[in-house]
Amino acid sequence: MVRLSNSTVAGQVPRDKPYDVRDSDLKGFLLRVHPTGRKVYFATFRLADGRRNRVMLGVHGVVTPAQARDAAKKALAVVTQGSDPAAERKSAKAHSLKSYIEQVYRPWAETHRKDAKAAVHRALNRFPDLHGKRLEEITPWLIEKWRSSRVKSGIEPVTINRDVAALRAALSKAVEWDILKDHPLAKLKPLQVDHNPIARYLTEVEEDRLREAMEAREEAARVDRDSANAWRRERGYKEQIDLRALPFTDHLKPMVLLSINTGLRQGEVFHLRWKDVDLGRAMVAVAGATAKSGQTRQVPLNREALDTLKAWKGQSTDHGGLVFPAKGGKPFDNVRKAWATLLKTAEITGFRWHDMRHHFASKLVMAGVDLNTVRELLGHADLKMTLRYAHLAPHVKAEAVERLVGNR
């Protein structure tokens, strides 16, 4: 017996079989060491009817010895009051999918995942028929039926896989936290998808129409403001700011111009801060906290992107916060309505906001930029994702094979 502390727990070496280390100060508090090296805290106790039972307090590394000791004291106090903490814990584990995600998973995700809102939304809102199911009642067959109905309704396999991945991640935490014994979707395989689809990018004609639509939208806003100010002048009211005196009428046009010239993801644009913009060096730093890869990267600004940010900064009032603040100074959540209207005006179909990133990469490749440089600019972890643009540079392959006969 030893007092369980950080040092004594760290000193416990795995053996061929699991073994227990009992705490010398608190009776019933122990550590179980597994052959795999996993160390788990328990409180053991004898009930009023003589039966022995135990309750798991947590895994070392997730909880500290001090936290486990406090949990053991609470569990043992419940025993003195005539209750069974293990039975109470079992009852507490009887979560439905909805109660588990809302009460257990969401608080953890909001602290530990930067995509918490999207992850929780997918895991909960995509599976309404499972809300009332207990976690152990969720089976691969139920998910398979759900997937089939989604495929029949026209949902892309890649989207379905993302939804299932979000649910799988939530259930993985339930296993880690001992709410579930085994993962119910462990044997479920993802749907097959094309990992190298043809990237959607704008033709020169489409890009021209997009730019014309942005100008038309800006002019319409200015005309509306002119009319409103004329009405105010006639009645002696204070006029609103003259939009014709500003480079942009709102955030949409500078967001689009920045996106097609840098390849930034939508979330990276929404969370971009002025402190990460170096107009003198014509460089933008995408912070790791907002990047999908989690790694900070430097993205150079071409002339149009640089001029756009300079003009936008000139009409901005807060140069210490977000480059594109929404109401209340918070990051934008989406610009779906404005973007959809813009595309409709430009008569562009099948083009998402994210496709501006593909447009950026495709134009680089067609201009002769090598794929590794494109990879670095996009922030891809490896070349696999960037290879989808390789077909846009057929001259590279042609030049390569031509070298075989070039010296003959």
Stockholm file with secondary structure:
# STOCKHOLM 1.0

chainA/1-408         MVRLSNSTVAGQVPRDKPYDVRDSDLKGFLLRVHPTGRKVYFATFRLADGRRNRVMLGVHGVVTPAQARDAAKKALAVVTQGSDPAAERKSAKAHSLKSYIEQVYRPWAETHRKDAKAAVHRALNRFPDLHGKRLEEITPWLIEKWRSSRVKSGIEPVTINRDVAALRAALSKAVEWDILKDHPLAKLKPLQVDHNPIARYLTEVEEDRLREAMEAREEAARVDRDSANAWRRERGYKEQIDLRALPFTDHLKPMVLLSINTGLRQGEVFHLRWKDVDLGRAMVAVAGATAKSGQTRQVPLNREALDTLKAWKGQSTDHGGLVFPAKGGKPFDNVRKAWATLLKTAEITGFRWHDMRHHFASKLVMAGVDLNTVRELLGHADLKMTLRYAHLAPHVKAEAVERLVGNR
#=GR chainA/1-408 SS CBCCCHHHHHTCCCCSSCEEEEBSSSTTEEEEECTTSCEEEEEEEECTTSCEEEEEEEEBTTBCHHHHHHHHHHHHHHHHTTCCHHHHHHHHTCCBHHHHIIIIIHHHHHHHCTTHHHHHHHHHHTCGGGTTSBGGGCCHHHHHHHHHHHHHTTCCHHHHHHHHHHHHHHHHHHHHTTSSSSCTTTTCCCCCCCSSCCCCCCCHHHHHHHHHHHHHHHHHHHHHHHHHHHHHHHHTCCCCCCGGGSSCSSSHHHHHHHHHHHCCCHHHHHTCBGGGEETTTTEEEECTTTSTTSCCEEEECCHHHHHHHHHHHHHCSCSSSBSSBCGGGCBCSCCHHHHHHHHHHHTCCSCCTTHHHHHHHHHHHHTTCCHHHHHHHHTCSSTTTGGGGGGGCHHHHHHHHHTTTTTC
#=GC SS_cons         CBCCCHHHHHTCCCCSSCEEEEBSSSTTEEEEECTTSCEEEEEEEECTTSCEEEEEEEEBTTBCHHHHHHHHHHHHHHHHTTCCHHHHHHHHTCCBHHHHIIIIIHHHHHHHCTTHHHHHHHHHHTCGGGTTSBGGGCCHHHHHHHHHHHHHTTCCHHHHHHHHHHHHHHHHHHHHTTSSSSCTTTTCCCCCCCSSCCCCCCCHHHHHHHHHHHHHHHHHHHHHHHHHHHHHHHHTCCCCCCGGGSSCSSSHHHHHHHHHHHCCCHHHHHTCBGGGEETTTTEEEECTTTSTTSCCEEEECCHHHHHHHHHHHHHCSCSSSBSSBCGGGCBCSCCHHHHHHHHHHHTCCSCCTTHHHHHHHHHHHHTTCCHHHHHHHHTCSSTTTGGGGGGGCHHHHHHHHHTTTTTC
//
